[in-house]
Amino acid sequence: MHKISLFGIQQTQMSNAEEINVAGCWGSNEFEHDGVNAVGRSGGLLSIWDKKLFSVFDIIKTRYFIIVSGNCCGISSPVNFDNIYDPQQVSDKAKLWDELLTIKDNKSGAWVFIGNFNAVRRPDERMYSQFCSITTAGFNNFIAEAGLIDLKMGACANFKGYGSSYSFFATKLRYLKKAIKDWSRKEFGKEQENLNQIKNRVKELDTFAETRPLTEAEFGERREGFQKIGDMERALFTDLKQKARIRWAVDGDKNTKFFRTYVNNKNRKNQIT
């Protein structure tokens, strides 16, 4: 259910991005990509996208970022996918963040920023190196001004690679793809588990109401439970709807079972069973 359609890699360590065998790592030829060369063994960026799902109309890139803008299947507005590798110097970081804010202010659509920012938001996030309050203040200000939501993933925190530049990159790509799938599967399971717990609690309160009046606190909890169920059901349905559009665009009639599931869910009303 959670296939990768947009992908960004930092620290490819490849001095010539054109030499990267993306097809061998991606698993199919249904992709397009663009990259930034590394300087020696430092840096290097690669962005990959499924060309059936993401139609690119603009690319902006420098040594430190690649911004790929396009139309994504299932999303009405343009999507700007920014793959970043921040410089080490504090002054260079500030210049980069100002440049990204300027670009964002002048490009419409949704934005996704991913990458290695070489910065932390809090002192407890910094390990095995010195904490810099100036960098943290600048980073937090950049996130606030850009209106971004910080998603905690950390898929490559435990990654270790060896060998040639290409071998290192290919191993990292496979590792990250697996990590994203595992994370997505885990988070989706949590959402469903939380929804079931709320439904069970509301059913329990309904059972209480059959034998005695509910207290004011219980009545408020029941009302809040219904509200949460509605919100979570709508969020899950939106996710299902987007996946249905993507699969329909990619596979057409081959996904008849999935498409029928989408249609059936469209007619379902929020209720407790």
N, C-alpha and C positions, 0 to 999 in steps of 0.2 A: 504493500500500500504506500510505502514511503520511499519512492525512488528518487534519486538525486537528479535534479535538472539544471542546477547552477552550482558551480564548484570553484573554490579559490584556494590556491596553494601559495605560501610564502617560503622563502629560503629554499628555492629550487637548487641553488648553487650551480646553475647551468649558465655558462658564459654565452651560449647561443641557444635561445629559446626555441628556434626553429628545428633544432636537432632532437627535441624531446619527442619520443614515440608515444603520443597521446592515445592513439587508437589501441595500443597494446595494454595501456592502463585503464582506459575507459570501458573497454569491453564490447564496443560496437563502433561503427563508422557514422552514427547519427549524432555528430557533434561538430561544434566549431570552437575555436580557441584563439587566444592572443596572449602574448607574454612580454615580460621585460627581462632583459639579460642581467645576470649577476655581475658584480664587479669583483673579480677574483673568486674567492670562495664565500663572498658575502652577498646576501640578498638574492634577488631573482624572484619574479612573480609569474604565475600562470593562472589564467581564468579559463574555465571550460563550461560550455553550456550545451544543452540538448537543443539542436536546431529545429526539431519538430515542435518544441514547446516554447522556445524563446527566439523571437525574430529581432535581431539586432539592427538598430539604425544609426548608432553613434558610439564611438570609442574614444576616450581621452586617456592618455597614459604618460607617466613620467617615470623617473627612476624609482619612485616610492609608491606609486599606485596605478591601478588600471580601473577605469570606470567604464562599464559596459552598459549601455542604455538600450532598451528594446521593449517590445510588447510580449507579455507572457500570457500563455493560454489560461483562461479562467480568471484573469485580472483585468479590469476595465481600464485602469490608468497605466501609463508607462512605468517601467521598473528600472531603477538605476542600481546596478550591482557594483559596489566599490571594494576592490581587493587591495589591501594596504599593507605595506611594510614600513613602519616608522623609523626614521633615523635615530641615532643614539644621542646626539647633542640636543640639549634643551632648546637652544635658539632655533635649531633646524626643525624640531618638532612644532614649535609655535608657528613658524612660517608655513609648514605643511597644513596644520589645522586651519589656519586662516585661509589658505588657498582652497581647501576642501569646502569650507563654509561658503566662500564666494561662489564656487561652482554649484553647490547645492541650492543657493538662493536664486540662481539663474536657470535651473533646470527643473521642470515640473515632474510630477509623478512620485511614486513610492521609492524609498531609499533603503538599501541594505548595505551596511558597512561591516566587513569582516577583515580579519588579519592579525598581524602581530604589531601591536601599538607601542611596544617597549615602554609601557607605562601601566601603573596600577591606580585604582581609585581609592584605596585605603591602605594604611601601613601594614595591616595583617596579611595583605595579598602579596607583599614583597618577601621573597625567600632567597637566601644565599647571596644577597646583594644589598647595596645601600639604598635606603628609602630616600626619595627626593620629593619634598613637599611642594616645590615649585612646579615640577612636572605633573604631580597629582592634581594640583589646583588648575593647571592649564588643561589637563585632560578632562576633568570634570566639567569645566566651563565649556569645552568644545562639545561634549555630549549634551549639555543643557541647551546650548545655543542651537545645536542641530536638531533638537527635539527627538533624540534617539532613546530607545529602550535597550538597556544592557542585558543581553541574554547570556547566562552562564552555561558554557558548554565545556571548554577545556579539553577537547578531544585529543590533542597532541601532547598533553602534559607529560605523559609517560613514554612517548615515542623515542626509540633509539634506532639509528640507522648507520650502516657502515658501507664501505666499498666505494666504487666510483660515483661521480655526481649523478649519472643516470640511474644506477642501482639504488642510490639513496633516495632519489626522488620517487621512483616507481614504488618502492617499499612504503614510503610515506603516504603516497596516494591511496594504496590499497588499505593501509592501516586506518586512514581517516574515513574512507568510505564505510568501512565496517563499524567504526565508532559512531558515525552519524546514524546508521541504521539501528544500532543497539540503543542509542539515546532516544531516537524517535519512538521505537517500540516501547521503551520503558515509560516515557512521558505519556503516551497515548493510554497505556494501561492504568496509570495513576488517575487520569481524568475520568475514565470509566469507573474505577473503583470508588472515587470520591462521589460520583453521581449516584452509584448504587447505595452508598452509605446514607446519603441525604434522603433518598427515596425510602429506604428502610426506616429511617427515623420518623419521617412524616406518616408512614403507615402505622408505626407504633403509636404516635400521637392520636391518629384516627381511632385506633383500638381503644385507647384510654377514653376518648370522647364518647364512646358507646356506653360506658358504664358510669361516667362521672363528668362534671363540667371541667373543662381545661382551665388551668390557672392563666393569669394574664401573661406570664412569662412563656408558658407552653403555647398559648395561642399566637404570641408574637413569633416564637420559634417555628411554628407550623407555617405561618404566613411567609416568613423569610425563606423557609425551605422550598415552598412552591416557587418563589421568585428565583432562587438559585437553580432549581431544576429547569425552569424555563430558559434561563440564560445559558446554562450548560448544554441543554438539548439543542438550542439554536446554534451554539458554537460548533458542536459536533456535526450538526447538519450542514453548516457552511463548509466545514472541512471536507465532508463527504461529497458535497456538491462540486467543490473545486476539483477533487480527485476524479469525479465522474466526468467532468468536462475534459480534463487532461487525458484520461484513458480513451474517451470517445474520440478525441482528436487524433490520438496516436494509433489506436487499434480498430476504431470503427465498430463494425458488427461483431468483431471477435470477442468483445467484452459484454455480450448480451446479458449474462448473469449479473455482472456488476451494475450495468445500466438499469436493469429491472429493480435491483435493490435500491438504487437512487430514486427511481420513480415511486416505489412503494413508500420510501421514507418521506418523500415530498408530500404525500397525502396523510401521513401520520400526524395526529394531534398530540400535544404534550399531555401526558396523563400518567397516573400511578397505577400500575397493575399488580 
